[in-house]
């Protein structure tokens, strides 16, 4: 790819980032760093949803090279090559529409990369000036490294022709980036508005003495530690389920079971786990290079569907425990709502033969679960810290 095209791509990433950066800079918010973090969270969520749309519309190879499109900075400049590929194979992976979908996804990813560089630059600069905890650069530096790794997997997604393991890791890294940004946003929120101690405050409201207050605080902390363990477990099971869902999507196994709750008329259908869960192989092929048998796709779909029971059990228990704590109740309600919607969109995807809008909503629901579970984790962590310092 020519240097001029690379420069145009870099400028496109800067242009995508200019609007949100300008909005943050011109805002009346005194803590612009915190605002920029949450803008990055919003845009990363959008990137994950649009990435799901890119994958579900089979646009991942809309431009079969990287980082440009046939060596050009945009599909306009590569129109001749794209038109020739589309004429040769009208329903193939390269069409004008798919090329634009893929490049818009890349432009948005580059814009987020610029915003994360701005976060890192701001945190280092302010840390050197003030040494305030809000600007401690450890997480922004980790974010910068993480987004570089994510970019590398984005490149391999194209150059390795949508190899399922690479595409699934790319999805998990995107979710990890979202979780890290949300955690950084939680840190900024906590430092700006620390939560009140929960146990001894409640005792004071009830008119109890100091000894009762200490007992109340100890009991509250014990309950919070239990919730924290559940929240960490929830993060693990959500990650596993997203990996399984990514494996379903990248192997095009969504409709391998076309009914619910049965799968092809069986509770436990005939399945080929060996080929279905062999990780390093080409798309649609076994490790030996043969076409992937349908029973392998059934195994992939069935495991994802049934692991959802584990997710519902763990997140349901977390919601029940967190709902009883005033500081966590609002997040628990949102988590319950998103979990319910995620179940409904997953079932609807099967019943309605994979409508694109519902499939994209299901992908967005997974990202929302990551956000909410991360936010619940940091709120529990910080509440325990506050209680421990009083």
Secondary structure, DSSP 8 states (H G I E B T S, - for coil): --HHHHHHHHHHHHHHHHHHHHHHHHSS-S-HHHHHHHHHHHHHHHHHHHHHHHHHTT-TTSSSSSSSBTTBSSTTTTHHHHHHHHHH-TTSS--HHHHHHHHHHHHHHHHHHHHHHHHHHHHHHHHHHH--GGG-SHHHHHHHHHHHHHHHHHHHHHHTTS-HHHHHHHHHHHHHHHHHHHHHHHHHHHHHS----SHHHHHHHTT--HHHHHHHHHHHHHHHHHHHHHHHHHHHHHHHHHHHHHHHHHTT-TTSS-SSSSBTTBSS----HHHHT--SS-TTB-TTSSB--HHHHHHHHHHHHHHHHHHHHHHHHHHHHHHTSTTTHHHHHHHHHHHHHHHHHHHHHHHTT--HHHHHHHHHHHHHHHHHHHHHHHHHHHHHHHHHT-
